[in-house]
Amino acid sequence: MFISLYLSAASMSENQIISICSQYAREFEITFGSLRCRELRPGGFSKNDFPHLCESITCQAIEFAYLFIQEIEL
C-alpha cells in the first residue's frame, strides 16, 4: 500500500503503479516464499505465541521494501 501511495505522490500513472506493485509482490514472494502472513510466521498462529515471533522477518521485509523502493526510477 505504501508503495502505491508513494508512487502516486510522485505523479506516476496508474498503469506504472500497478506494474511496479506487481513486480514488488513477485519479488517478495520469490525472496520470502509467500505473501501470506500465516505462511511466513514461524509455526503459524496459536494462542500461546509470543508477539515477537515475526520480528526477524519483519526486519528483513522492511529492508527488502527499502531496497526495492531505492531502485524505482521516478
PATOR-794988 format. One record per atom (N, C-alpha, C): residue number from 1; residue in three letters; atom name; z, y, x. Coordinates in nm, 4 decimals. Last residue first. Example, Ala and Ser with C-alpha at 12.3 -4.5 7.8 and 13.67 -1.06 7.14 Angstrom:
% residues 2
<atom><resi>2</resi><resn>Ser</resn><name>N</name><pz>0.7080</pz><py>-0.2250</py><px>1.2850</px></atom>
<atom><resi>2</resi><resn>Ser</resn><name>CA</name><pz>0.7140</pz><py>-0.1060</py><px>1.3670</px></atom>
<atom><resi>2</resi><resn>Ser</resn><name>C</name><pz>0.7870</pz><py>0.0030</py><px>1.2900</px></atom>
<atom><resi>1</resi><resn>Ala</resn><name>N</name><pz>0.7800</pz><py>-0.5690</py><px>1.3190</px></atom>
<atom><resi>1</resi><resn>Ala</resn><name>CA</name><pz>0.7800</pz><py>-0.4500</py><px>1.2300</px></atom>
<atom><resi>1</resi><resn>Ala</resn><name>C</name><pz>0.7800</pz><py>-0.3300</py><px>1.3200</px></atom>
% end
This chain:
% residues 74
<atom><resi>74</resi><resn>Leu</resn><name>N</name><pz>-1.0558</pz><py>0.7367</py><px>1.2057</px></atom>
<atom><resi>74</resi><resn>Leu</resn><name>CA</name><pz>-1.0521</pz><py>0.8305</py><px>1.0920</px></atom>
<atom><resi>74</resi><resn>Leu</resn><name>C</name><pz>-1.1646</pz><py>0.9295</py><px>1.0986</px></atom>
<atom><resi>73</resi><resn>Glu</resn><name>N</name><pz>-1.0533</pz><py>0.4109</py><px>1.2831</px></atom>
<atom><resi>73</resi><resn>Glu</resn><name>CA</name><pz>-1.1213</pz><py>0.5353</py><px>1.3207</px></atom>
<atom><resi>73</resi><resn>Glu</resn><name>C</name><pz>-1.1266</pz><py>0.6262</py><px>1.1978</px></atom>
<atom><resi>72</resi><resn>Ile</resn><name>N</name><pz>-0.7755</pz><py>0.2132</py><px>1.3513</px></atom>
<atom><resi>72</resi><resn>Ile</resn><name>CA</name><pz>-0.8631</pz><py>0.2679</py><px>1.2471</px></atom>
<atom><resi>72</resi><resn>Ile</resn><name>C</name><pz>-0.9225</pz><py>0.4003</py><px>1.2951</px></atom>
<atom><resi>71</resi><resn>Glu</resn><name>N</name><pz>-0.5901</pz><py>0.1364</py><px>1.5366</px></atom>
<atom><resi>71</resi><resn>Glu</resn><name>CA</name><pz>-0.7297</pz><py>0.1034</py><px>1.5639</px></atom>
<atom><resi>71</resi><resn>Glu</resn><name>C</name><pz>-0.8267</pz><py>0.1609</py><px>1.4608</px></atom>
<atom><resi>70</resi><resn>Gln</resn><name>N</name><pz>-0.3435</pz><py>0.2002</py><px>1.4320</px></atom>
<atom><resi>70</resi><resn>Gln</resn><name>CA</name><pz>-0.3875</pz><py>0.2724</py><px>1.5513</px></atom>
<atom><resi>70</resi><resn>Gln</resn><name>C</name><pz>-0.5364</pz><py>0.2506</py><px>1.5796</px></atom>
<atom><resi>69</resi><resn>Ile</resn><name>N</name><pz>-0.3187</pz><py>0.0051</py><px>1.2353</px></atom>
<atom><resi>69</resi><resn>Ile</resn><name>CA</name><pz>-0.3454</pz><py>0.1438</py><px>1.1945</px></atom>
<atom><resi>69</resi><resn>Ile</resn><name>C</name><pz>-0.3948</pz><py>0.2268</py><px>1.3124</px></atom>
<atom><resi>68</resi><resn>Phe</resn><name>N</name><pz>-0.2555</pz><py>-0.2157</py><px>1.3985</px></atom>
<atom><resi>68</resi><resn>Phe</resn><name>CA</name><pz>-0.3755</pz><py>-0.2155</py><px>1.3146</px></atom>
<atom><resi>68</resi><resn>Phe</resn><name>C</name><pz>-0.4149</pz><py>-0.0727</py><px>1.2791</px></atom>
<atom><resi>67</resi><resn>Leu</resn><name>N</name><pz>-0.0111</pz><py>-0.1379</py><px>1.5070</px></atom>
<atom><resi>67</resi><resn>Leu</resn><name>CA</name><pz>-0.1260</pz><py>-0.1575</py><px>1.5957</px></atom>
<atom><resi>67</resi><resn>Leu</resn><name>C</name><pz>-0.2567</pz><py>-0.1565</py><px>1.5177</px></atom>
<atom><resi>66</resi><resn>Tyr</resn><name>N</name><pz>0.1425</pz><py>-0.1288</py><px>1.2675</px></atom>
<atom><resi>66</resi><resn>Tyr</resn><name>CA</name><pz>0.1301</pz><py>-0.0115</py><px>1.3551</px></atom>
<atom><resi>66</resi><resn>Tyr</resn><name>C</name><pz>0.0056</pz><py>-0.0234</py><px>1.4437</px></atom>
<atom><resi>65</resi><resn>Ala</resn><name>N</name><pz>0.1249</pz><py>-0.3944</py><px>1.1799</px></atom>
<atom><resi>65</resi><resn>Ala</resn><name>CA</name><pz>0.0696</pz><py>-0.2859</py><px>1.0984</px></atom>
<atom><resi>65</resi><resn>Ala</resn><name>C</name><pz>0.0468</pz><py>-0.1610</py><px>1.1831</px></atom>
<atom><resi>64</resi><resn>Phe</resn><name>N</name><pz>0.2608</pz><py>-0.5246</py><px>1.3938</px></atom>
<atom><resi>64</resi><resn>Phe</resn><name>CA</name><pz>0.1229</pz><py>-0.5610</py><px>1.3596</px></atom>
<atom><resi>64</resi><resn>Phe</resn><name>C</name><pz>0.0558</pz><py>-0.4473</py><px>1.2821</px></atom>
<atom><resi>63</resi><resn>Glu</resn><name>N</name><pz>0.5139</pz><py>-0.4089</py><px>1.3699</px></atom>
<atom><resi>63</resi><resn>Glu</resn><name>CA</name><pz>0.4350</pz><py>-0.3863</py><px>1.4914</px></atom>
<atom><resi>63</resi><resn>Glu</resn><name>C</name><pz>0.2871</pz><py>-0.4161</py><px>1.4657</px></atom>
<atom><resi>62</resi><resn>Ile</resn><name>N</name><pz>0.5803</pz><py>-0.5146</py><px>1.1197</px></atom>
<atom><resi>62</resi><resn>Ile</resn><name>CA</name><pz>0.5746</pz><py>-0.3691</py><px>1.1397</px></atom>
<atom><resi>62</resi><resn>Ile</resn><name>C</name><pz>0.4918</pz><py>-0.3363</py><px>1.2632</px></atom>
<atom><resi>61</resi><resn>Ala</resn><name>N</name><pz>0.5793</pz><py>-0.7869</py><px>1.1774</px></atom>
<atom><resi>61</resi><resn>Ala</resn><name>CA</name><pz>0.4834</pz><py>-0.7339</py><px>1.0797</px></atom>
<atom><resi>61</resi><resn>Ala</resn><name>C</name><pz>0.4702</pz><py>-0.5819</py><px>1.0923</px></atom>
<atom><resi>60</resi><resn>Gln</resn><name>N</name><pz>0.7945</pz><py>-0.8058</py><px>1.3558</px></atom>
<atom><resi>60</resi><resn>Gln</resn><name>CA</name><pz>0.6602</pz><py>-0.8433</py><px>1.4001</px></atom>
<atom><resi>60</resi><resn>Gln</resn><name>C</name><pz>0.5538</pz><py>-0.7844</py><px>1.3078</px></atom>
<atom><resi>59</resi><resn>Cys</resn><name>N</name><pz>1.0028</pz><py>-0.7309</py><px>1.1842</px></atom>
<atom><resi>59</resi><resn>Cys</resn><name>CA</name><pz>0.9734</pz><py>-0.6506</py><px>1.3044</px></atom>
<atom><resi>59</resi><resn>Cys</resn><name>C</name><pz>0.8327</pz><py>-0.6791</py><px>1.3553</px></atom>
<atom><resi>58</resi><resn>Thr</resn><name>N</name><pz>0.9843</pz><py>-0.9438</py><px>1.0034</px></atom>
<atom><resi>58</resi><resn>Thr</resn><name>CA</name><pz>0.9675</pz><py>-0.8068</py><px>0.9565</px></atom>
<atom><resi>58</resi><resn>Thr</resn><name>C</name><pz>0.9324</pz><py>-0.7161</py><px>1.0738</px></atom>
<atom><resi>57</resi><resn>Ile</resn><name>N</name><pz>1.0486</pz><py>-1.1621</py><px>1.1598</px></atom>
<atom><resi>57</resi><resn>Ile</resn><name>CA</name><pz>0.9106</pz><py>-1.1498</py><px>1.1120</px></atom>
<atom><resi>57</resi><resn>Ile</resn><name>C</name><pz>0.8830</pz><py>-1.0098</py><px>1.0572</px></atom>
<atom><resi>56</resi><resn>Ser</resn><name>N</name><pz>1.3236</pz><py>-1.0970</py><px>1.2068</px></atom>
<atom><resi>56</resi><resn>Ser</resn><name>CA</name><pz>1.2279</pz><py>-1.1159</py><px>1.3155</px></atom>
<atom><resi>56</resi><resn>Ser</resn><name>C</name><pz>1.0848</pz><py>-1.0959</py><px>1.2681</px></atom>
<atom><resi>55</resi><resn>Glu</resn><name>N</name><pz>1.4416</pz><py>-1.0786</py><px>0.9455</px></atom>
<atom><resi>55</resi><resn>Glu</resn><name>CA</name><pz>1.4432</pz><py>-0.9683</py><px>1.0404</px></atom>
<atom><resi>55</resi><resn>Glu</resn><name>C</name><pz>1.3355</pz><py>-0.9816</py><px>1.1480</px></atom>
<atom><resi>54</resi><resn>Cys</resn><name>N</name><pz>1.4779</pz><py>-1.2672</py><px>0.7541</px></atom>
<atom><resi>54</resi><resn>Cys</resn><name>CA</name><pz>1.3419</pz><py>-1.2138</py><px>0.7693</px></atom>
<atom><resi>54</resi><resn>Cys</resn><name>C</name><pz>1.3323</pz><py>-1.1069</py><px>0.8777</px></atom>
<atom><resi>53</resi><resn>Leu</resn><name>N</name><pz>1.7507</pz><py>-1.3192</py><px>0.7543</px></atom>
<atom><resi>53</resi><resn>Leu</resn><name>CA</name><pz>1.6581</pz><py>-1.4258</py><px>0.7911</px></atom>
<atom><resi>53</resi><resn>Leu</resn><name>C</name><pz>1.5160</pz><py>-1.3763</py><px>0.8162</px></atom>
<atom><resi>52</resi><resn>His</resn><name>N</name><pz>1.9503</pz><py>-1.1437</py><px>0.6752</px></atom>
<atom><resi>52</resi><resn>His</resn><name>CA</name><pz>1.8746</pz><py>-1.1116</py><px>0.7969</px></atom>
<atom><resi>52</resi><resn>His</resn><name>C</name><pz>1.7728</pz><py>-1.2182</py><px>0.8364</px></atom>
<atom><resi>51</resi><resn>Pro</resn><name>N</name><pz>2.0969</pz><py>-1.2381</py><px>0.4575</px></atom>
<atom><resi>51</resi><resn>Pro</resn><name>CA</name><pz>1.9921</pz><py>-1.1378</py><px>0.4351</px></atom>
<atom><resi>51</resi><resn>Pro</resn><name>C</name><pz>1.9045</pz><py>-1.1110</py><px>0.5573</px></atom>
<atom><resi>50</resi><resn>Phe</resn><name>N</name><pz>2.1316</pz><py>-1.5908</py><px>0.4381</px></atom>
<atom><resi>50</resi><resn>Phe</resn><name>CA</name><pz>2.1783</pz><py>-1.4654</py><px>0.4954</px></atom>
<atom><resi>50</resi><resn>Phe</resn><name>C</name><pz>2.0656</pz><py>-1.3632</py><px>0.4815</px></atom>
<atom><resi>49</resi><resn>Asp</resn><name>N</name><pz>2.1375</pz><py>-1.8012</py><px>0.1506</px></atom>
<atom><resi>49</resi><resn>Asp</resn><name>CA</name><pz>2.0661</pz><py>-1.7388</py><px>0.2628</px></atom>
<atom><resi>49</resi><resn>Asp</resn><name>C</name><pz>2.1366</pz><py>-1.6114</py><px>0.3090</px></atom>
<atom><resi>48</resi><resn>Asn</resn><name>N</name><pz>2.2345</pz><py>-1.9285</py><px>-0.0705</px></atom>
<atom><resi>48</resi><resn>Asn</resn><name>CA</name><pz>2.3224</pz><py>-1.9179</py><px>0.0462</px></atom>
<atom><resi>48</resi><resn>Asn</resn><name>C</name><pz>2.2572</pz><py>-1.8524</py><px>0.1670</px></atom>
<atom><resi>47</resi><resn>Lys</resn><name>N</name><pz>2.0345</pz><py>-1.9516</py><px>-0.2589</px></atom>
<atom><resi>47</resi><resn>Lys</resn><name>CA</name><pz>2.1476</pz><py>-1.8634</py><px>-0.2888</px></atom>
<atom><resi>47</resi><resn>Lys</resn><name>C</name><pz>2.2349</pz><py>-1.8377</py><px>-0.1664</px></atom>
<atom><resi>46</resi><resn>Ser</resn><name>N</name><pz>1.7134</pz><py>-1.9439</py><px>-0.0888</px></atom>
<atom><resi>46</resi><resn>Ser</resn><name>CA</name><pz>1.8227</pz><py>-2.0142</py><px>-0.1550</px></atom>
<atom><resi>46</resi><resn>Ser</resn><name>C</name><pz>1.9382</pz><py>-1.9158</py><px>-0.1731</px></atom>
<atom><resi>45</resi><resn>Phe</resn><name>N</name><pz>1.3710</pz><py>-1.9576</py><px>0.0012</px></atom>
<atom><resi>45</resi><resn>Phe</resn><name>CA</name><pz>1.4833</pz><py>-1.8818</py><px>-0.0539</px></atom>
<atom><resi>45</resi><resn>Phe</resn><name>C</name><pz>1.5884</pz><py>-1.9761</py><px>-0.1115</px></atom>
<atom><resi>44</resi><resn>Gly</resn><name>N</name><pz>1.2269</pz><py>-2.0779</py><px>0.3067</px></atom>
<atom><resi>44</resi><resn>Gly</resn><name>CA</name><pz>1.2128</pz><py>-2.0287</py><px>0.1701</px></atom>
<atom><resi>44</resi><resn>Gly</resn><name>C</name><pz>1.3340</pz><py>-1.9485</py><px>0.1274</px></atom>
<atom><resi>43</resi><resn>Gly</resn><name>N</name><pz>1.2519</pz><py>-2.1384</py><px>0.5748</px></atom>
<atom><resi>43</resi><resn>Gly</resn><name>CA</name><pz>1.3224</pz><py>-2.2218</py><px>0.4783</px></atom>
<atom><resi>43</resi><resn>Gly</resn><name>C</name><pz>1.3107</pz><py>-2.1746</py><px>0.3345</px></atom>
<atom><resi>42</resi><resn>Pro</resn><name>N</name><pz>1.1750</pz><py>-1.8166</py><px>0.6702</px></atom>
<atom><resi>42</resi><resn>Pro</resn><name>CA</name><pz>1.2205</pz><py>-1.9473</py><px>0.7210</px></atom>
<atom><resi>42</resi><resn>Pro</resn><name>C</name><pz>1.3002</pz><py>-2.0227</py><px>0.6149</px></atom>
<atom><resi>41</resi><resn>Arg</resn><name>N</name><pz>0.9115</pz><py>-1.6678</py><px>0.4942</px></atom>
<atom><resi>41</resi><resn>Arg</resn><name>CA</name><pz>1.0562</pz><py>-1.6713</py><px>0.5149</px></atom>
<atom><resi>41</resi><resn>Arg</resn><name>C</name><pz>1.0992</pz><py>-1.8098</py><px>0.5613</px></atom>
<atom><resi>40</resi><resn>Leu</resn><name>N</name><pz>0.6464</pz><py>-1.7149</py><px>0.4282</px></atom>
<atom><resi>40</resi><resn>Leu</resn><name>CA</name><pz>0.6775</pz><py>-1.6595</py><px>0.5598</px></atom>
<atom><resi>40</resi><resn>Leu</resn><name>C</name><pz>0.8256</pz><py>-1.6718</py><px>0.5943</px></atom>
<atom><resi>39</resi><resn>Glu</resn><name>N</name><pz>0.6444</pz><py>-1.8003</py><px>0.1686</px></atom>
<atom><resi>39</resi><resn>Glu</resn><name>CA</name><pz>0.5886</pz><py>-1.8898</py><px>0.2695</px></atom>
<atom><resi>39</resi><resn>Glu</resn><name>C</name><pz>0.6212</pz><py>-1.8430</py><px>0.4107</px></atom>
<atom><resi>38</resi><resn>Arg</resn><name>N</name><pz>0.7506</pz><py>-1.5870</py><px>0.0329</px></atom>
<atom><resi>38</resi><resn>Arg</resn><name>CA</name><pz>0.8189</pz><py>-1.7165</py><px>0.0211</px></atom>
<atom><resi>38</resi><resn>Arg</resn><name>C</name><pz>0.7673</pz><py>-1.8184</py><px>0.1223</px></atom>
<atom><resi>37</resi><resn>Cys</resn><name>N</name><pz>0.5597</pz><py>-1.3851</py><px>0.0883</px></atom>
<atom><resi>37</resi><resn>Cys</resn><name>CA</name><pz>0.6937</pz><py>-1.3797</py><px>0.1462</px></atom>
<atom><resi>37</resi><resn>Cys</resn><name>C</name><pz>0.7614</pz><py>-1.5162</py><px>0.1435</px></atom>
<atom><resi>36</resi><resn>Arg</resn><name>N</name><pz>0.2240</pz><py>-1.4418</py><px>0.1611</px></atom>
<atom><resi>36</resi><resn>Arg</resn><name>CA</name><pz>0.3333</pz><py>-1.4622</py><px>0.0662</px></atom>
<atom><resi>36</resi><resn>Arg</resn><name>C</name><pz>0.4679</pz><py>-1.4687</py><px>0.1358</px></atom>
<atom><resi>35</resi><resn>Leu</resn><name>N</name><pz>0.0238</pz><py>-1.4486</py><px>0.3329</px></atom>
<atom><resi>35</resi><resn>Leu</resn><name>CA</name><pz>0.0578</pz><py>-1.3150</py><px>0.2838</px></atom>
<atom><resi>35</resi><resn>Leu</resn><name>C</name><pz>0.1802</pz><py>-1.3219</py><px>0.1937</px></atom>
<atom><resi>34</resi><resn>Ser</resn><name>N</name><pz>0.0214</pz><py>-1.6531</py><px>0.6315</px></atom>
<atom><resi>34</resi><resn>Ser</resn><name>CA</name><pz>0.0267</pz><py>-1.6326</py><px>0.4874</px></atom>
<atom><resi>34</resi><resn>Ser</resn><name>C</name><pz>0.0496</pz><py>-1.4848</py><px>0.4582</px></atom>
<atom><resi>33</resi><resn>Gly</resn><name>N</name><pz>-0.0028</pz><py>-1.6578</py><px>0.9076</px></atom>
<atom><resi>33</resi><resn>Gly</resn><name>CA</name><pz>-0.0182</pz><py>-1.7821</py><px>0.8337</px></atom>
<atom><resi>33</resi><resn>Gly</resn><name>C</name><pz>-0.0153</pz><py>-1.7682</py><px>0.6832</px></atom>
<atom><resi>32</resi><resn>Phe</resn><name>N</name><pz>-0.0045</pz><py>-1.4438</py><px>1.0805</px></atom>
<atom><resi>32</resi><resn>Phe</resn><name>CA</name><pz>0.1253</pz><py>-1.4919</py><px>1.0329</px></atom>
<atom><resi>32</resi><resn>Phe</resn><name>C</name><pz>0.1176</pz><py>-1.6187</py><px>0.9480</px></atom>
<atom><resi>31</resi><resn>Thr</resn><name>N</name><pz>-0.2782</pz><py>-1.4058</py><px>1.1560</px></atom>
<atom><resi>31</resi><resn>Thr</resn><name>CA</name><pz>-0.1696</pz><py>-1.3893</py><px>1.2520</px></atom>
<atom><resi>31</resi><resn>Thr</resn><name>C</name><pz>-0.0415</pz><py>-1.4590</py><px>1.2076</px></atom>
<atom><resi>30</resi><resn>Ile</resn><name>N</name><pz>-0.4209</pz><py>-1.4478</py><px>0.9192</px></atom>
<atom><resi>30</resi><resn>Ile</resn><name>CA</name><pz>-0.4548</pz><py>-1.5237</py><px>1.0402</px></atom>
<atom><resi>30</resi><resn>Ile</resn><name>C</name><pz>-0.3379</pz><py>-1.5218</py><px>1.1380</px></atom>
<atom><resi>29</resi><resn>Glu</resn><name>N</name><pz>-0.2999</pz><py>-1.2551</py><px>0.7554</px></atom>
<atom><resi>29</resi><resn>Glu</resn><name>CA</name><pz>-0.2915</pz><py>-1.3976</py><px>0.7207</px></atom>
<atom><resi>29</resi><resn>Glu</resn><name>C</name><pz>-0.3249</pz><py>-1.4863</py><px>0.8404</px></atom>
<atom><resi>28</resi><resn>Phe</resn><name>N</name><pz>-0.3748</pz><py>-1.0221</py><px>0.8902</px></atom>
<atom><resi>28</resi><resn>Phe</resn><name>CA</name><pz>-0.2327</pz><py>-1.0544</py><px>0.8727</px></atom>
<atom><resi>28</resi><resn>Phe</resn><name>C</name><pz>-0.2166</pz><py>-1.2032</py><px>0.8444</px></atom>
<atom><resi>27</resi><resn>Glu</resn><name>N</name><pz>-0.6524</pz><py>-1.0317</py><px>0.8622</px></atom>
<atom><resi>27</resi><resn>Glu</resn><name>CA</name><pz>-0.5935</pz><py>-1.0405</py><px>0.9962</px></atom>
<atom><resi>27</resi><resn>Glu</resn><name>C</name><pz>-0.4443</pz><py>-1.0746</py><px>0.9893</px></atom>
<atom><resi>26</resi><resn>Arg</resn><name>N</name><pz>-0.6751</pz><py>-1.0054</py><px>0.5801</px></atom>
<atom><resi>26</resi><resn>Arg</resn><name>CA</name><pz>-0.7308</pz><py>-1.1218</py><px>0.6513</px></atom>
<atom><resi>26</resi><resn>Arg</resn><name>C</name><pz>-0.6636</pz><py>-1.1400</py><px>0.7873</px></atom>
<atom><resi>25</resi><resn>Ala</resn><name>N</name><pz>-0.5490</pz><py>-0.7552</py><px>0.5393</px></atom>
<atom><resi>25</resi><resn>Ala</resn><name>CA</name><pz>-0.4957</pz><py>-0.8760</py><px>0.4766</px></atom>
<atom><resi>25</resi><resn>Ala</resn><name>C</name><pz>-0.5460</pz><py>-1.0013</py><px>0.5473</px></atom>
<atom><resi>24</resi><resn>Tyr</resn><name>N</name><pz>-0.7233</pz><py>-0.5865</py><px>0.6867</px></atom>
<atom><resi>24</resi><resn>Tyr</resn><name>CA</name><pz>-0.5812</pz><py>-0.5975</py><px>0.7224</px></atom>
<atom><resi>24</resi><resn>Tyr</resn><name>C</name><pz>-0.5215</pz><py>-0.7267</py><px>0.6665</px></atom>
<atom><resi>23</resi><resn>Gln</resn><name>N</name><pz>-0.9581</pz><py>-0.6180</py><px>0.5373</px></atom>
<atom><resi>23</resi><resn>Gln</resn><name>CA</name><pz>-0.9553</pz><py>-0.6596</py><px>0.6774</px></atom>
<atom><resi>23</resi><resn>Gln</resn><name>C</name><pz>-0.8110</pz><py>-0.6796</py><px>0.7237</px></atom>
<atom><resi>22</resi><resn>Ser</resn><name>N</name><pz>-0.8738</pz><py>-0.4982</py><px>0.3018</px></atom>
<atom><resi>22</resi><resn>Ser</resn><name>CA</name><pz>-0.9126</pz><py>-0.6402</py><px>0.3016</px></atom>
<atom><resi>22</resi><resn>Ser</resn><name>C</name><pz>-0.9103</pz><py>-0.6969</py><px>0.4432</px></atom>
<atom><resi>21</resi><resn>Cys</resn><name>N</name><pz>-0.8393</pz><py>-0.2370</py><px>0.3938</px></atom>
<atom><resi>21</resi><resn>Cys</resn><name>CA</name><pz>-0.7232</pz><py>-0.3116</py><px>0.3429</px></atom>
<atom><resi>21</resi><resn>Cys</resn><name>C</name><pz>-0.7518</pz><py>-0.4614</py><px>0.3371</px></atom>
<atom><resi>20</resi><resn>Ile</resn><name>N</name><pz>-1.1058</pz><py>-0.1755</py><px>0.4596</px></atom>
<atom><resi>20</resi><resn>Ile</resn><name>CA</name><pz>-1.0032</pz><py>-0.1768</py><px>0.5639</px></atom>
<atom><resi>20</resi><resn>Ile</resn><name>C</name><pz>-0.8803</pz><py>-0.2547</py><px>0.5187</px></atom>
<atom><resi>19</resi><resn>Ser</resn><name>N</name><pz>-1.2303</pz><py>-0.1928</py><px>0.2049</px></atom>
<atom><resi>19</resi><resn>Ser</resn><name>CA</name><pz>-1.2763</pz><py>-0.2739</py><px>0.3175</px></atom>
<atom><resi>19</resi><resn>Ser</resn><name>C</name><pz>-1.1680</pz><py>-0.2861</py><px>0.4254</px></atom>
<atom><resi>18</resi><resn>Ile</resn><name>N</name><pz>-1.0914</pz><py>0.0008</py><px>0.0587</px></atom>
<atom><resi>18</resi><resn>Ile</resn><name>CA</name><pz>-1.0908</pz><py>-0.1393</py><px>0.0154</px></atom>
<atom><resi>18</resi><resn>Ile</resn><name>C</name><pz>-1.1293</pz><py>-0.2309</py><px>0.1308</px></atom>
<atom><resi>17</resi><resn>Ile</resn><name>N</name><pz>-1.1628</pz><py>0.2289</py><px>0.2072</px></atom>
<atom><resi>17</resi><resn>Ile</resn><name>CA</name><pz>-1.0224</pz><py>0.1892</py><px>0.1956</px></atom>
<atom><resi>17</resi><resn>Ile</resn><name>C</name><pz>-1.0128</pz><py>0.0420</py><px>0.1562</px></atom>
<atom><resi>16</resi><resn>Gln</resn><name>N</name><pz>-1.4386</pz><py>0.2392</py><px>0.1640</px></atom>
<atom><resi>16</resi><resn>Gln</resn><name>CA</name><pz>-1.3864</pz><py>0.2244</py><px>0.3003</px></atom>
<atom><resi>16</resi><resn>Gln</resn><name>C</name><pz>-1.2422</pz><py>0.1736</py><px>0.2963</px></atom>
<atom><resi>15</resi><resn>Asn</resn><name>N</name><pz>-1.4416</pz><py>0.2785</py><px>-0.1145</px></atom>
<atom><resi>15</resi><resn>Asn</resn><name>CA</name><pz>-1.5033</pz><py>0.1585</py><px>-0.0561</px></atom>
<atom><resi>15</resi><resn>Asn</resn><name>C</name><pz>-1.4539</pz><py>0.1335</py><px>0.0862</px></atom>
<atom><resi>14</resi><resn>Glu</resn><name>N</name><pz>-1.3182</pz><py>0.5305</py><px>-0.1367</px></atom>
<atom><resi>14</resi><resn>Glu</resn><name>CA</name><pz>-1.2545</pz><py>0.4126</py><px>-0.1957</px></atom>
<atom><resi>14</resi><resn>Glu</resn><name>C</name><pz>-1.3104</pz><py>0.2838</py><px>-0.1360</px></atom>
<atom><resi>13</resi><resn>Ser</resn><name>N</name><pz>-1.3314</pz><py>0.7162</py><px>0.1741</px></atom>
<atom><resi>13</resi><resn>Ser</resn><name>CA</name><pz>-1.3834</pz><py>0.6773</py><px>0.0427</px></atom>
<atom><resi>13</resi><resn>Ser</resn><name>C</name><pz>-1.3106</pz><py>0.5518</py><px>-0.0067</px></atom>
<atom><resi>12</resi><resn>Met</resn><name>N</name><pz>-1.0738</pz><py>0.9179</py><px>0.3191</px></atom>
<atom><resi>12</resi><resn>Met</resn><name>CA</name><pz>-1.1676</pz><py>0.8056</py><px>0.3255</px></atom>
<atom><resi>12</resi><resn>Met</resn><name>C</name><pz>-1.2123</pz><py>0.7698</py><px>0.1846</px></atom>
<atom><resi>11</resi><resn>Ser</resn><name>N</name><pz>-0.8874</pz><py>1.1276</py><px>0.3537</px></atom>
<atom><resi>11</resi><resn>Ser</resn><name>CA</name><pz>-1.0152</pz><py>1.1503</py><px>0.2834</px></atom>
<atom><resi>11</resi><resn>Ser</resn><name>C</name><pz>-1.1180</pz><py>1.0402</py><px>0.3029</px></atom>
<atom><resi>10</resi><resn>Ala</resn><name>N</name><pz>-0.6393</pz><py>1.0745</py><px>0.4359</px></atom>
<atom><resi>10</resi><resn>Ala</resn><name>CA</name><pz>-0.7345</pz><py>1.1088</py><px>0.5422</px></atom>
<atom><resi>10</resi><resn>Ala</resn><name>C</name><pz>-0.8758</pz><py>1.1242</py><px>0.4864</px></atom>
<atom><resi>9</resi><resn>Ala</resn><name>N</name><pz>-0.5241</pz><py>0.9897</py><px>0.2055</px></atom>
<atom><resi>9</resi><resn>Ala</resn><name>CA</name><pz>-0.4854</pz><py>1.1221</py><px>0.2540</px></atom>
<atom><resi>9</resi><resn>Ala</resn><name>C</name><pz>-0.5780</pz><py>1.1696</py><px>0.3653</px></atom>
<atom><resi>8</resi><resn>Ser</resn><name>N</name><pz>-0.6365</pz><py>0.7331</py><px>0.2103</px></atom>
<atom><resi>8</resi><resn>Ser</resn><name>CA</name><pz>-0.6723</pz><py>0.8260</py><px>0.1038</px></atom>
<atom><resi>8</resi><resn>Ser</resn><name>C</name><pz>-0.6403</pz><py>0.9698</py><px>0.1448</px></atom>
<atom><resi>7</resi><resn>Leu</resn><name>N</name><pz>-0.5007</pz><py>0.6236</py><px>0.4237</px></atom>
<atom><resi>7</resi><resn>Leu</resn><name>CA</name><pz>-0.6454</pz><py>0.6442</py><px>0.4337</px></atom>
<atom><resi>7</resi><resn>Leu</resn><name>C</name><pz>-0.6965</pz><py>0.7391</py><px>0.3255</px></atom>
<atom><resi>6</resi><resn>Tyr</resn><name>N</name><pz>-0.2403</pz><py>0.6202</py><px>0.3174</px></atom>
<atom><resi>6</resi><resn>Tyr</resn><name>CA</name><pz>-0.2688</pz><py>0.6897</py><px>0.4429</px></atom>
<atom><resi>6</resi><resn>Tyr</resn><name>C</name><pz>-0.4182</pz><py>0.7221</py><px>0.4539</px></atom>
<atom><resi>5</resi><resn>Leu</resn><name>N</name><pz>-0.2734</pz><py>0.4524</py><px>0.0969</px></atom>
<atom><resi>5</resi><resn>Leu</resn><name>CA</name><pz>-0.2309</pz><py>0.5917</py><px>0.0781</px></atom>
<atom><resi>5</resi><resn>Leu</resn><name>C</name><pz>-0.2633</pz><py>0.6767</py><px>0.2009</px></atom>
<atom><resi>4</resi><resn>Ser</resn><name>N</name><pz>-0.3471</pz><py>0.2130</py><px>0.2270</px></atom>
<atom><resi>4</resi><resn>Ser</resn><name>CA</name><pz>-0.4393</pz><py>0.2759</py><px>0.1314</px></atom>
<atom><resi>4</resi><resn>Ser</resn><name>C</name><pz>-0.4017</pz><py>0.4220</py><px>0.1061</px></atom>
<atom><resi>3</resi><resn>Ile</resn><name>N</name><pz>-0.1197</pz><py>0.1659</py><px>0.3841</px></atom>
<atom><resi>3</resi><resn>Ile</resn><name>CA</name><pz>-0.2491</pz><py>0.1878</py><px>0.4485</px></atom>
<atom><resi>3</resi><resn>Ile</resn><name>C</name><pz>-0.3452</pz><py>0.2559</py><px>0.3512</px></atom>
<atom><resi>2</resi><resn>Phe</resn><name>N</name><pz>0.0822</pz><py>0.1231</py><px>0.1935</px></atom>
<atom><resi>2</resi><resn>Phe</resn><name>CA</name><pz>0.0875</pz><py>0.2394</py><px>0.2824</px></atom>
<atom><resi>2</resi><resn>Phe</resn><name>C</name><pz>-0.0497</pz><py>0.2692</py><px>0.3404</px></atom>
<atom><resi>1</resi><resn>Met</resn><name>N</name><pz>0.0000</pz><py>-0.1168</py><px>0.0819</px></atom>
<atom><resi>1</resi><resn>Met</resn><name>CA</name><pz>0.0000</pz><py>0.0000</py><px>0.0000</px></atom>
<atom><resi>1</resi><resn>Met</resn><name>C</name><pz>0.0000</pz><py>0.1261</py><px>0.0883</px></atom>
% end
